[in-house]
Amino acid sequence: MFTDIDITGYRGVRHCTLSGLSRINLFFGKNNCGKSSVLEAVFLLSGPDNSFLPIMMNKTRGISEFTPRTFALEFYRPNPHNEILISSGGSGPRTLKIEMIKVDDSDIDLAEAGKDDSSRLAQAYGFASTFTVGDSSTEYHSQILVDTEDTSKAKMSRDRRYDERMAGRFVSARMPSKLESSDYKIVVENKAEKMIVDILRIIEPRVVDVQIVGEDFLVDIGEDRRFPVNIMGDGFVKIFNIILSIYYCSGGVLIIDEIDNGFHYSVMQKLWEAIYSACERLDVQLFTSTHSYDLIKAFAGAFADEDRSVAAYKLIRTADDEIKSLRYDVAQLEYSLEQDIEMR
C-alpha cells in the first residue's frame, strides 16, 4: 500500500503531500480544493507505464478533444512547459514524471518545400512518462503521440522491460448505474460469488445469491424466484458496482470520486462497513472523496469502536495553490464533528 504521496504540478495543484495513508482514505473539503485532482494523481501513479491515463482523466471531466490545448490542461496553470511529478512511499515506492512533448514527423512532402514558413512542419504531440518502481533506480519510459493530421488516433509505446503488477481503477463522479457483466464473470470464474454475496448481505441481509444470465443480473432474496437486480434500487446497484470494482482491483488501488452520489444517508454507515470488509479481504487500498456531511458522520460512526486502517483528510487550497492536507483518525474526526467544526 501507499503510505504517503507527493504531488507537484498536476492541474491546479502546485504541490500537495499526503502522509499516514491507510487502507481507506476519505478526502473532503470545499469546492475547488483539489480533491478530484489528488485522486487523479493517485490513479496516474498506479499505472505509470500507461500514458493514455492523462487523456482518460480529461475524458472523465467531459473533455473529449485531443488537442495540444486540452493536453496542456493536465499541467499546472496550465503550462505544458511544466512537469508533473508524483511519488509515493510504502511497500513499493514509485516516482512518475510526465512531460508534454512535440515530435517532428519523419515523413515530409518535399513537393511542399518552400511554400510555407517553418512553423508549417507537421508535428505529433502527446505525453512522455519516466518512472521508477520499487527500490531499483532503473528508469522506465512510455509515451503517447497524436498525429496533427488525424487527432482521432494515437500511437502509444510502453517500456517492454516493465510489467505492471498493481491493479488500478478510477470511478468518476458519474458512477454508472448499470452493472457490468464482465466484472461479475471474473468473480464467477474465480468461484468468489459467496464472498461477494457475504459483503452484499451487510447492506441487504435478504440477499441469498446473485446469478447472471446473458447480460442480466438476477438476485435471490428468499422468494420463490429470482428478480432483476434493479428492483433493489439504484443505491444497491451502485454499492454492488463498488464491490465489483474492489474485486477487480484485488491487491491494488481503487479511486472513487464523490462516492456519496446517489446514496441515502440511512445506508451510509453500512456502506462503509461493506466497503471496508471488501477492501480488507481483497487487499485493496481505497482513495475516495465526498461533499456529504452525512457520509463523513457515517465514516466516523462505522469505525468508532473498531481498530481499522482508515483515515480522513481535509484538503485546503492556499493562495499559492499549495494543497494542505489535515489528517484525521477516527477519534479526531468524531471530536471535530461533536464540536461542530466545519468539515466540508
C-alpha positions as CSV (number, residue, x, y, z in Angstrom):
1,M,0.0,0.0,0.0
2,F,1.0,3.6,-0.4
3,T,1.9,5.2,2.9
4,D,2.5,8.7,1.6
5,I,2.1,10.5,-1.8
6,D,3.7,13.7,-3.0
7,I,2.2,15.6,-6.0
8,T,3.7,18.6,-7.8
9,G,2.4,20.4,-10.9
10,Y,-0.8,18.4,-11.6
11,R,-3.7,20.5,-12.8
12,G,-4.4,23.2,-10.2
13,V,-2.2,21.5,-7.6
14,R,1.2,23.3,-7.3
15,H,2.1,21.0,-4.5
16,C,0.4,18.5,-2.1
17,T,1.8,16.0,0.4
18,L,-0.4,13.2,1.8
19,S,1.1,11.4,4.9
20,G,-0.1,8.5,7.0
21,L,-2.2,6.9,4.3
22,S,-4.4,4.0,5.4
23,R,-6.4,1.2,3.7
24,I,-9.4,3.5,3.4
25,N,-8.7,7.2,2.7
26,L,-11.5,9.7,2.6
27,F,-10.9,13.3,1.2
28,F,-13.2,16.2,1.8
29,G,-13.2,20.0,1.6
30,K,-14.6,23.0,-0.2
31,N,-15.3,23.1,-3.9
32,N,-12.1,23.5,-5.9
33,C,-9.9,22.5,-3.0
34,G,-8.2,19.9,-5.2
35,K,-10.0,16.6,-4.3
36,S,-10.5,15.3,-7.8
37,S,-7.0,16.3,-8.9
38,V,-5.5,14.5,-5.9
39,L,-7.5,11.4,-6.7
40,E,-6.5,11.5,-10.4
41,A,-2.8,11.9,-9.5
42,V,-3.0,8.7,-7.4
43,F,-4.5,6.9,-10.3
44,L,-1.7,8.1,-12.7
45,L,0.8,6.7,-10.2
46,S,-1.0,3.3,-10.2
47,G,-0.3,2.8,-13.9
48,P,2.8,4.8,-14.8
49,D,3.5,2.8,-17.9
50,N,0.1,3.7,-19.4
51,S,0.5,7.2,-21.0
52,F,-3.2,7.1,-22.0
53,L,-4.3,7.7,-18.4
54,P,-3.9,11.5,-18.5
55,I,-6.2,11.5,-21.6
56,M,-8.7,9.3,-19.7
57,M,-8.7,11.7,-16.8
58,N,-9.6,14.5,-19.2
59,K,-12.5,12.4,-20.6
60,T,-13.9,11.8,-17.1
61,R,-14.2,15.6,-16.8
62,G,-16.1,15.8,-20.1
63,I,-13.1,16.9,-22.2
64,S,-13.2,14.9,-25.4
65,E,-10.9,16.9,-27.7
66,F,-7.4,15.6,-28.2
67,T,-5.5,18.8,-28.9
68,P,-2.4,20.4,-27.5
69,R,-4.6,22.9,-25.7
70,T,-6.6,20.2,-23.9
71,F,-3.5,18.2,-23.2
72,A,-2.0,21.2,-21.5
73,L,-4.9,21.2,-19.0
74,E,-3.1,18.3,-17.2
75,F,-0.3,20.7,-16.2
76,Y,-0.2,23.4,-13.6
77,R,-1.5,26.8,-14.8
78,P,-1.9,25.1,-17.4
79,N,1.5,25.4,-18.9
80,P,2.9,22.4,-20.9
81,H,6.4,23.6,-20.2
82,N,5.9,22.5,-16.6
83,E,6.3,18.9,-15.4
84,I,4.1,16.7,-13.4
85,L,5.9,14.9,-10.6
86,I,4.2,12.3,-8.4
87,S,5.9,10.0,-5.9
88,S,4.9,7.6,-3.2
89,G,6.4,5.7,-0.2
90,G,5.3,2.3,1.0
91,S,6.0,-1.3,0.3
92,G,6.7,-0.4,-3.4
93,P,7.8,3.2,-3.7
94,R,7.2,4.9,-7.1
95,T,8.2,8.0,-8.9
96,L,6.5,9.4,-12.0
97,K,7.4,12.3,-14.2
98,I,5.0,13.3,-17.1
99,E,6.0,15.9,-19.8
100,M,4.2,17.3,-22.7
101,I,6.2,16.6,-25.9
102,K,6.1,17.5,-29.6
103,V,7.9,15.4,-32.1
104,D,8.6,16.3,-35.8
105,D,7.0,13.9,-38.2
106,S,9.5,11.7,-40.1
107,D,7.5,11.9,-43.4
108,I,7.9,15.2,-45.2
109,D,6.4,16.1,-48.5
110,L,9.3,17.6,-50.4
111,A,6.9,19.0,-53.0
112,E,5.6,21.3,-50.4
113,A,9.1,22.7,-49.5
114,G,9.3,26.5,-49.7
115,K,5.5,27.0,-49.9
116,D,5.1,28.0,-46.2
117,D,7.2,29.2,-43.3
118,S,9.0,27.0,-40.9
119,S,6.1,26.7,-38.5
120,R,4.2,24.7,-41.1
121,L,6.2,21.5,-40.4
122,A,3.8,18.8,-39.1
123,Q,4.2,17.6,-35.6
124,A,2.9,14.9,-33.4
125,Y,2.3,15.8,-29.8
126,G,1.5,13.9,-26.6
127,F,2.7,12.8,-23.2
128,A,6.1,11.2,-22.2
129,S,6.4,9.4,-18.9
130,T,9.5,8.5,-17.0
131,F,9.1,6.3,-13.9
132,T,10.7,4.1,-11.3
133,V,9.1,1.4,-9.2
134,G,10.4,-0.3,-6.0
135,D,13.9,0.2,-4.7
136,S,15.5,-0.1,-8.1
137,S,17.0,3.1,-9.7
138,T,16.1,1.7,-13.2
139,E,14.1,4.3,-15.2
140,Y,11.3,3.2,-17.5
141,H,9.7,5.2,-20.3
142,S,6.4,5.3,-22.1
143,Q,4.7,7.8,-24.3
144,I,1.6,8.5,-26.4
145,L,1.6,10.6,-29.5
146,V,-1.3,12.1,-31.5
147,D,-0.8,13.0,-35.2
148,T,-1.9,16.5,-36.1
149,E,-3.3,15.2,-39.3
150,D,-5.7,12.8,-37.6
151,T,-6.4,13.7,-34.0
152,S,-8.8,10.7,-33.5
153,K,-5.9,8.3,-33.4
154,A,-2.8,8.0,-31.2
155,K,0.2,5.8,-31.0
156,M,1.3,4.6,-27.6
157,S,4.6,2.9,-26.7
158,R,5.3,1.2,-23.4
159,D,8.6,0.1,-22.0
160,R,8.8,-3.7,-22.6
161,R,11.1,-4.1,-19.7
162,Y,8.3,-3.2,-17.3
163,D,5.3,-5.4,-16.3
164,E,2.7,-3.5,-14.1
165,R,1.6,-5.7,-11.2
166,M,-0.7,-3.2,-9.5
167,A,-4.4,-3.3,-10.5
168,G,-6.0,0.1,-10.5
169,R,-9.4,1.6,-11.5
170,F,-10.8,5.1,-11.4
171,V,-14.5,5.5,-10.9
172,S,-15.7,9.1,-11.8
173,A,-18.4,11.0,-10.0
174,R,-20.7,9.9,-12.8
175,M,-20.7,6.4,-11.4
176,P,-22.6,4.0,-13.7
177,S,-25.9,2.8,-12.6
178,K,-25.7,-0.3,-14.7
179,L,-23.7,-3.4,-13.6
180,E,-21.0,-4.7,-15.9
181,S,-21.4,-8.4,-16.6
182,S,-17.8,-8.7,-17.5
183,D,-16.9,-7.7,-13.9
184,Y,-19.1,-10.4,-12.4
185,K,-18.0,-13.0,-14.9
186,I,-14.4,-12.7,-13.4
187,V,-16.0,-13.3,-9.9
188,V,-17.7,-16.4,-11.2
189,E,-14.6,-17.7,-13.0
190,N,-12.7,-17.5,-9.7
191,K,-15.6,-19.0,-7.6
192,A,-15.8,-15.9,-5.5
193,E,-19.6,-15.4,-5.6
194,K,-20.1,-16.4,-2.0
195,M,-17.6,-13.7,-0.8
196,I,-19.4,-11.0,-2.9
197,V,-22.8,-12.1,-1.6
198,D,-21.5,-12.1,2.0
199,I,-20.4,-8.5,1.6
200,L,-23.7,-7.5,-0.1
201,R,-25.6,-9.0,2.9
202,I,-24.1,-6.3,5.1
203,I,-26.2,-3.9,3.1
204,E,-29.2,-6.1,2.3
205,P,-29.5,-9.2,4.6
206,R,-32.2,-10.8,2.3
207,V,-29.7,-11.5,-0.5
208,V,-29.2,-15.2,-0.9
209,D,-27.3,-15.2,-4.2
210,V,-26.8,-13.3,-7.5
211,Q,-26.8,-15.0,-10.9
212,I,-26.1,-13.6,-14.3
213,V,-28.0,-14.7,-17.4
214,G,-26.5,-13.2,-20.5
215,E,-26.1,-9.6,-19.6
216,D,-28.9,-9.6,-17.0
217,F,-28.3,-9.8,-13.2
218,L,-30.8,-11.8,-11.2
219,V,-31.0,-11.6,-7.4
220,D,-32.4,-14.2,-5.0
221,I,-33.9,-12.5,-1.9
222,G,-35.6,-15.6,-0.5
223,E,-38.7,-15.5,-2.7
224,D,-39.8,-18.4,-4.9
225,R,-38.0,-16.9,-7.9
226,R,-35.1,-14.6,-8.7
227,F,-35.7,-11.0,-9.7
228,P,-33.8,-8.4,-11.8
229,V,-31.3,-6.8,-9.5
230,N,-32.7,-3.3,-10.4
231,I,-35.7,-4.0,-8.2
232,M,-33.3,-3.5,-5.2
233,G,-32.9,0.2,-6.2
234,D,-30.2,2.4,-7.6
235,G,-28.3,2.6,-4.3
236,F,-28.0,-1.2,-4.1
237,V,-26.8,-1.4,-7.7
238,K,-24.2,1.3,-7.0
239,I,-22.9,-0.5,-3.9
240,F,-22.8,-3.7,-6.0
241,N,-20.7,-1.8,-8.6
242,I,-18.3,-0.6,-5.9
243,I,-17.8,-4.1,-4.5
244,L,-17.2,-5.4,-8.0
245,S,-14.6,-2.7,-8.6
246,I,-12.9,-3.6,-5.4
247,Y,-12.8,-7.2,-6.5
248,Y,-11.3,-6.1,-9.9
249,C,-8.6,-4.2,-8.1
250,S,-7.5,-7.1,-5.8
251,G,-4.1,-6.3,-4.4
252,G,-4.1,-2.8,-5.9
253,V,-5.7,0.6,-5.7
254,L,-9.3,1.8,-6.3
255,I,-10.1,5.5,-6.7
256,I,-13.7,6.7,-6.5
257,D,-14.6,10.4,-6.9
258,E,-17.6,11.6,-4.9
259,I,-18.5,8.2,-3.5
260,D,-21.7,9.6,-1.9
261,N,-23.6,10.2,-5.2
262,G,-27.0,8.5,-5.1
263,F,-26.9,7.1,-1.5
264,H,-29.4,7.9,1.2
265,Y,-27.9,8.9,4.5
266,S,-29.6,5.9,6.2
267,V,-27.4,3.4,4.4
268,M,-24.1,5.2,4.6
269,Q,-22.8,3.6,7.7
270,K,-23.5,0.1,6.3
271,L,-21.9,1.3,3.0
272,W,-18.6,1.9,4.9
273,E,-18.8,-1.4,6.7
274,A,-19.3,-3.3,3.4
275,I,-16.5,-1.3,1.6
276,Y,-14.0,-2.0,4.4
277,S,-14.9,-5.7,4.5
278,A,-14.3,-6.0,0.8
279,C,-11.1,-3.9,0.8
280,E,-9.6,-5.9,3.7
281,R,-10.5,-9.3,2.2
282,L,-9.1,-8.4,-1.2
283,D,-6.1,-6.3,0.0
284,V,-7.3,-3.1,-1.8
285,Q,-6.4,0.4,-0.9
286,L,-9.2,2.9,-1.5
287,F,-9.0,6.6,-2.2
288,T,-12.3,8.5,-2.3
289,S,-13.9,11.9,-1.9
290,T,-17.1,13.4,-0.7
291,H,-19.1,16.6,-0.3
292,S,-21.5,14.9,2.1
293,Y,-21.5,15.8,5.8
294,D,-23.7,12.7,6.4
295,L,-21.1,10.5,4.7
296,I,-18.4,11.9,6.9
297,K,-20.5,11.3,10.0
298,A,-21.2,7.7,8.8
299,F,-17.5,7.2,8.3
300,A,-16.8,8.1,11.9
301,G,-19.7,6.0,13.2
302,A,-18.8,2.9,11.2
303,F,-15.3,2.7,12.6
304,A,-15.7,4.3,16.0
305,D,-15.4,1.1,18.0
306,E,-13.1,-0.7,15.7
307,D,-9.3,-0.6,15.2
308,R,-9.4,-0.2,11.5
309,S,-6.9,1.2,9.0
310,V,-8.9,4.3,8.0
311,A,-8.1,8.0,7.7
312,A,-9.9,11.2,6.6
313,Y,-8.2,14.2,5.1
314,K,-9.5,17.7,4.9
315,L,-7.9,19.4,1.8
316,I,-7.4,23.2,1.9
317,R,-6.2,25.2,-1.0
318,T,-3.8,28.1,-0.1
319,A,-3.5,31.4,-2.1
320,D,-0.4,30.0,-3.9
321,D,-2.1,26.7,-4.8
322,E,-0.5,24.6,-2.2
323,I,-3.0,21.9,-1.1
324,K,-2.7,21.4,2.6
325,S,-3.9,18.0,3.9
326,L,-5.2,17.8,7.5
327,R,-5.3,14.1,8.6
328,Y,-7.9,12.9,11.0
329,D,-8.0,9.5,12.6
330,V,-11.5,8.3,13.7
331,A,-11.2,9.7,17.2
332,Q,-10.1,13.1,15.9
333,L,-12.9,13.1,13.3
334,E,-15.5,12.3,16.0
335,Y,-14.3,15.1,18.2
336,S,-14.4,17.6,15.4
337,L,-17.9,16.5,14.5
338,E,-19.0,16.8,18.1
339,Q,-17.6,20.3,18.3
340,D,-19.4,21.4,15.1
341,I,-16.1,22.2,13.4
342,E,-16.7,22.8,9.7
343,M,-15.8,19.6,8.0
344,R,-16.7,20.3,4.4
